[in-house]
Amino acid sequence: MPEAEQIGLFIHLVAVLALGAGIGLSVVTLLMMRGASTVQELRSWGGLGKLMSQYQVMPAIALVLLLSGGYLVDKVGEEMSEGWIGLSALALVAAVTVGLFVITPRMKAIGMAAGPAPDGPVPSAIAAQVREPLILGAAVGNSMIALAIIWNMTIQPGLVGAALAIVVLVGLGWAAAYSPLLRE
């Protein structure tokens, strides 16, 4: 029979995988929406984004991560004051906040605009919404926050190392989102 800590670790790891899949799906959905040449394509990819935001999948996963992570910290005897633990939890809350207040409203606005739009080429007003650098920066930045959290969980650096991992990876994510390669 597995011990409580093993079950907690299993739940935590499944939630990490689910968070990674959700963030990856968000980035892919947004990139596919940016590449859509017709309103029909945009609607089909936008439906996936709507489904994810409608059921608040990411905040639920984040809550499971925070609760299972807190349980594991308590059981293993780690201190929440260790830099990597506190900063990783804070980064997770920041990522969910960015998702709720930056990504989700913009995805909904794109869906609302694409719904009544006539079939055919994507109108320039909708294309401008899809290509807004802020939404891509937020999505890619969130994926890099997840990577930084996994780095911190694996390496378990001190406060400075954990902060550096988060700042550098999120900075790279935002820089990539604003690069000419992803702007087109």
C-alpha positions in Angstrom: 0.0 0.0 0.0 1.5 3.4 -1.0 2.2 5.8 1.8 0.5 9.2 2.0 3.7 11.0 0.8 3.8 8.8 -2.3 0.2 9.5 -3.1 0.8 13.2 -2.5 3.9 13.1 -4.8 1.9 11.3 -7.5 -0.9 13.9 -7.4 1.7 16.6 -7.5 3.5 15.1 -10.5 0.2 14.5 -12.4 -0.8 18.1 -11.8 2.7 19.3 -13.1 2.1 17.3 -16.2 -1.5 18.7 -16.6 -0.2 22.2 -16.1 2.5 21.7 -18.7 -0.1 20.2 -21.2 -2.5 23.0 -20.5 0.1 25.7 -21.0 1.4 24.0 -24.1 -2.1 23.7 -25.5 -2.7 27.4 -24.9 0.5 28.4 -26.8 -0.3 26.0 -29.7 -3.9 27.3 -29.9 -2.7 30.9 -30.0 0.0 30.2 -32.6 -2.6 28.3 -34.7 -5.0 31.1 -34.4 -2.3 33.5 -35.5 -1.6 31.3 -38.5 -5.3 31.0 -39.5 -6.1 32.4 -42.9 -9.8 32.1 -42.7 -12.4 32.9 -40.1 -13.5 29.3 -40.1 -10.0 28.2 -39.1 -9.8 30.9 -36.4 -13.2 29.7 -35.0 -12.1 26.1 -34.8 -8.9 26.9 -32.9 -10.7 29.6 -30.8 -13.2 26.9 -29.7 -10.4 25.1 -28.0 -9.3 28.2 -26.2 -12.9 28.9 -25.2 -13.2 25.4 -23.8 -10.1 25.7 -21.7 -11.1 29.2 -20.3 -14.7 28.3 -19.8 -14.0 25.5 -17.3 -11.1 27.4 -15.6 -8.8 24.4 -16.0 -5.6 26.2 -15.2 -6.6 27.7 -11.9 -8.0 24.3 -10.8 -4.7 22.6 -11.7 -2.7 25.4 -9.9 -4.8 24.9 -6.8 -4.0 21.1 -6.8 -0.3 21.9 -7.3 -0.3 24.4 -4.4 -2.2 22.1 -2.1 -0.2 18.9 -3.0 3.1 20.9 -2.9 2.2 22.3 0.5 1.4 18.9 1.8 4.7 17.5 0.5 6.7 20.4 2.0 5.0 19.7 5.3 5.7 16.0 5.2 9.3 16.2 4.0 10.1 18.7 6.6 11.2 21.4 4.2 10.6 25.0 5.2 8.3 27.2 3.1 10.9 30.0 3.7 13.3 28.1 1.4 13.7 30.4 -1.6 12.8 28.0 -4.3 9.6 26.9 -2.6 8.1 30.3 -1.9 9.2 31.8 -5.2 7.8 28.9 -7.2 4.5 29.1 -5.4 4.4 32.9 -6.0 5.4 32.4 -9.7 2.5 29.9 -10.1 0.0 32.3 -8.6 1.5 35.0 -11.0 1.1 32.7 -14.0 -2.6 32.0 -13.1 -3.2 35.7 -12.6 -1.7 36.5 -16.0 -3.8 33.7 -17.5 -7.0 35.0 -15.9 -6.5 38.7 -16.5 -4.5 38.9 -19.7 -4.9 35.7 -21.8 -8.5 34.7 -21.1 -10.2 38.1 -21.8 -8.3 38.5 -25.0 -9.1 34.9 -26.2 -12.7 35.6 -25.4 -12.7 38.9 -27.3 -11.2 37.1 -30.3 -13.9 34.4 -30.1 -16.6 37.0 -29.7 -15.3 38.9 -32.8 -14.8 35.8 -34.9 -18.3 34.3 -34.1 -20.4 36.8 -36.1 -17.7 37.5 -38.7 -18.5 36.3 -42.2 -16.8 33.2 -43.5 -13.7 33.9 -45.6 -10.4 35.7 -44.9 -9.8 36.9 -41.3 -10.8 40.6 -41.1 -7.9 43.0 -40.3 -9.5 44.0 -37.0 -9.6 40.4 -35.7 -6.2 39.7 -37.1 -4.9 42.6 -35.1 -6.4 41.2 -31.9 -4.8 37.8 -32.6 -1.4 39.3 -33.4 -1.4 41.6 -30.3 2.1 41.0 -28.8 0.8 41.1 -25.2 -1.3 37.9 -25.5 1.6 35.9 -27.1 4.0 37.3 -24.6 1.8 36.3 -21.7 1.3 32.8 -23.1 4.9 32.2 -23.8 5.9 33.9 -20.6 3.6 31.6 -18.7 5.2 28.5 -20.4 8.6 29.8 -19.2 7.3 30.3 -15.7 6.3 26.7 -15.7 9.7 25.7 -16.9 11.3 27.8 -14.2 9.2 26.2 -11.5 10.2 22.8 -12.7 13.9 23.9 -12.7 13.5 25.1 -9.2 11.7 21.9 -8.1 14.5 19.8 -9.6 17.6 21.9 -8.6 16.2 23.4 -5.4 18.4 26.5 -5.5 18.4 29.2 -2.8 16.4 32.4 -3.0 18.8 34.1 -5.5 19.1 31.1 -7.8 15.4 30.5 -7.8 14.7 34.2 -8.6 17.3 34.2 -11.3 15.8 31.1 -12.9 12.4 32.7 -13.0 13.6 36.1 -14.2 15.8 34.7 -16.9 13.4 32.2 -18.3 10.4 34.5 -18.2 12.5 37.2 -19.9 13.5 34.7 -22.6 9.9 33.8 -23.1 8.8 37.5 -23.5 11.7 38.2 -25.7 10.8 35.2 -27.9 7.2 36.4 -28.1 8.3 39.8 -29.3 10.9 38.4 -31.8 10.4 38.9 -35.5 10.1 35.1 -35.9 6.9 34.9 -33.9 5.4 38.2 -34.9 4.5 37.1 -38.4 
